[in-house]
Amino acid sequence: MISAAGWLAEARRLDSPNVDLRPPGDAISLLIIHNISLPPGSFGGGHVAELFTNTLDPGRHPYFATLAGLQVSAHLLIDRDGLVTQFAPFTQRTWHAGASCYGGRSRCNDFAIGIELEGTDIDPYTPAQYQALTAITRELMAAYPEITPERIVGHEDVAPGRKTDPGCSFDWHRYLTSLRQTQP
């Protein structure tokens, strides 16, 4: 269930400072699927949450030093076990898509919700992640009816040539088919 304030009831909440207000009159109408792992190819450890809350210690790993000062966030992170963390209400703009364009409109963060899956372009996502993503997507589509299956894209679709996620390991057919199935 999504509250009127834009919070997902089932999610753990960690507030990110890397958010701001959406432009007035911009309806939420796009869902962007991403992937992330920190350090690259490693799962667990809480480093993604640290990145999104500006608490990642650049001295803990050489790769983290390359992220020092980076201010990014997404609305949700779904970890390998299907656990969901929310970093901002859906009503706010998070900083996940960067330079982006969809349907002739730039600045996708203005009208999109960003969901990060803990993963890589090449490692298969887990059944728990697909299950959580499907359930959340159904709730988002109910709360924000301008998000339709045709308006669910990968980061690679809004930032081609710059981004590749969620990558070839993401099973779009499985995910979109599960959205069309009747809920139990």
N, C-alpha and C positions, 0 to 999 in steps of 0.2 A: 504494500500500500504506500502511496506517495502522499505526503501531507500537503496541505494548501501552501505551505511555505517552501515546498520543493524537496523535502527530505524523504528518503526511502526508509520505511520503518525497520526493515530487516538488516540494514547496514550498520556496521561500526562507523562511528563518526569521528573524523579527524579534520579539523578546520585548516584549510590552506590559506595563507595570506595572498596567494597568487590568483586572485579573482577580482572582478569588478562588476559593475552594473551592465546589464545588456542595454543596447540602445532602445529608447522608447518606441513602442509599436512593433518591434521585431518579434514575431511569434517563433516559438521553438518549433523547428520544422525539419531537422536533420539529426541523424544519429551517426556518429563516426566511431568506428572500431579501430583501436590501436593495439600495439603490443609494447611491452617494456620488460627488461630484466637488468638488474644491477648487481654486480658488474655484468656486462653482456654475457648471456648464456648461463648465468647463475640465478637460481630461484631461492626464495625465502630470504630471511635476514632482515626484513623490514626496510631495506634501503630505498625502495620506491616511495614508501610513505615519508621517509626522511627527505627525499628529493622534493616531494610535493609540499612539504611543510617547512622547507628551507633549513632543515637541521642535519643534512648530510655532511659528515665530516670529510673534507677533501683529503685528509691525511690517512684515512683508513684503507685506501686502495688507490693505486696509481690512476685508474680510470676515473675515480671520483674527483680527482684534481682537475680533470678536463671539464667537469660540470660546475666548478666553483662559480658562484654568482648567478647561475642559471635560475630563472624564475619561471617555473612551469607548473601546471596542475591539470587534472582531469576531474570530471565529476565523480567517477567511480573507478576503482581498481578491483578486479576479480582475480584472486590468487589461484594457484594451482589446485587447491582444495575446494575451490568454489566459494570461499569466504569473500564477502564484499565490504569494502571500505569506501565511504563517501567523504569527499574533501570539500564539497560546496553544494549548496542547494541547486537544483536544476534551474531555478529562476535566475541564478547569477551566471555570468560569463566566466568560464575557466579558460586557461591559456594552454590549450592542447593542440590546436591545428596549425598554428603559426601562419605563415604566408600560404593562403589557400583560396580555392575557388570552386564553387559548385553551382551548376545551373546558371552560369553567367554572373553569379554574385561572388564577390570576394569577401574576405574576412569571415570565414565560416564560424569562428568562435561566437560571432554575434547572434547566430540563430541555431547553433548546434549543441548537442550534448555529446560529451566525450567519455567513452568507456575504454579503459586500459585493461587488457588481459595480460597477466604475468606470463610472458612467453617470448618466443623469437619467431622470426620468419620461417625457420626450418624445423623447429621442434613441434611435434603434434600437441595441440591443446588437449586438455583433459576432459573426460565426460562431465565432471563436476563443473567445469567452466562453461561448457555448452549449456548445461542445465540451468545454471544461474543466469547466464546471459539471456537465454530464452525467456525465463520467468520475468526478468527485469524489463526486457524489451516489450513484452506484453503489457506490463504496467505502464511503461512510458507511452506506448501507443494509445492506451486508454486515457491517460492524463493529458497527453499532447497529441490530439488527433491528426495534426499535420505531418506527424512522423508516420509514414506508411512503409511497407517493405521496400518500395521503390526509392525511398529516401533514407535507406540505411546503407552506408558506404564504408569503405576502408580509408585509412589515412592516405594510402597510396592513390586513391581516387580524387582526393581534393588537393593533393600536393604531388602530382606526378613528376617523376624525375628527381624529386627531393626526398620523398619518403617511400618506403616499400611495405610498411606494415598494414594489416596484420600478416601479410606474407602468404606464400604458397602453402604453408602448413594449415592455414585456416580453412575449414571446410564450409564454404558458403552454402553449398547445397544442403548439407545437414542442418545448418542453422536456420536457413529460410524455410526449409520444409518443416522443421519443428515449430516454427511460428504459425504455420497454417494448420497444424494438427489441433484437433479439439482438446481442450484442457481436460484432465481427469476430474 
